[in-house]
């Protein structure tokens, strides 16, 4: 994926030249920290890849790509506070390294900075780009609220869960690709189909994240394996297990996911054993493939040559079969 590496280097140089090193240090140092502790840069890369389908002038796509990455990391800073998470990408989270107040305030300024970079797009598309971005930002907040609500709901359905991850995760991927298409000069229909490609890839991406949370290598994954189980999150793996399990197994799973025992590792092992017994990983992989195929349907509908789309096909395969 030499072309992808070139785009990543192109983006990273821009981000390096636009670091947040100004005063007050207490506000901007955490911003610079979260933006530079790793991360796959998936969303800005997808914006750049989409723009490249329609133009070779990618300079004009760098500011909105950076805006998307800033916004994404803003959501992570605040999510980590809400989840009381100690690690992000294998490093100390902002609110643990500094404090909660710093995490809130630095996150707030990241949101404003995202708008500052986004408004640098051509004025002919600025209104539509802002509309898409605002729709994304509202969706992310709605998705986070659903995620919070699910913690206290006795029954969550798989369609409800898919809607939550669509809002919390995939709307940003969809928005990045739709904005990238517009920046590149695409018409509205092609921009829409590329956005829907991103939306479905985003859902598949989150399903893979659910799988990795239980079955991933902690050294590669960057987060504690079994974290969702420890936090009693109602992921696809849990909901599918409750759907398939015999009543006594389902009852035990519900019990396990309503407690915070001292032996957290034992709880994670027992829940994982239930997943294994029900072959839940296979069901999650199938669901993921369903969304990948739907994404490909939208990509196929984009009115450009298939050879230009190949990088997106390859990138999608990488995203949903990754181990990190």
Secondary structure as UniProt FT lines:
FT   HELIX           2..17
FT   HELIX           25..35
FT   HELIX           42..52
FT   TURN            53..54
FT   HELIX           59..83
FT   STRAND          87..88
FT   TURN            89..90
FT   STRAND          91..92
FT   HELIX           94..97
FT   HELIX           100..118
FT   TURN            119..120
FT   HELIX           123..150
FT   TURN            151..152
FT   HELIX           158..165
FT   HELIX           166..170
FT   HELIX           171..184
FT   HELIX           188..215
FT   HELIX           218..221
FT   TURN            225..226
FT   HELIX           227..230
FT   TURN            231..232
FT   HELIX           236..244
FT   HELIX           247..256
FT   TURN            257..258
FT   HELIX           264..277
FT   TURN            278..279
FT   HELIX           280..300
FT   HELIX           306..320
//
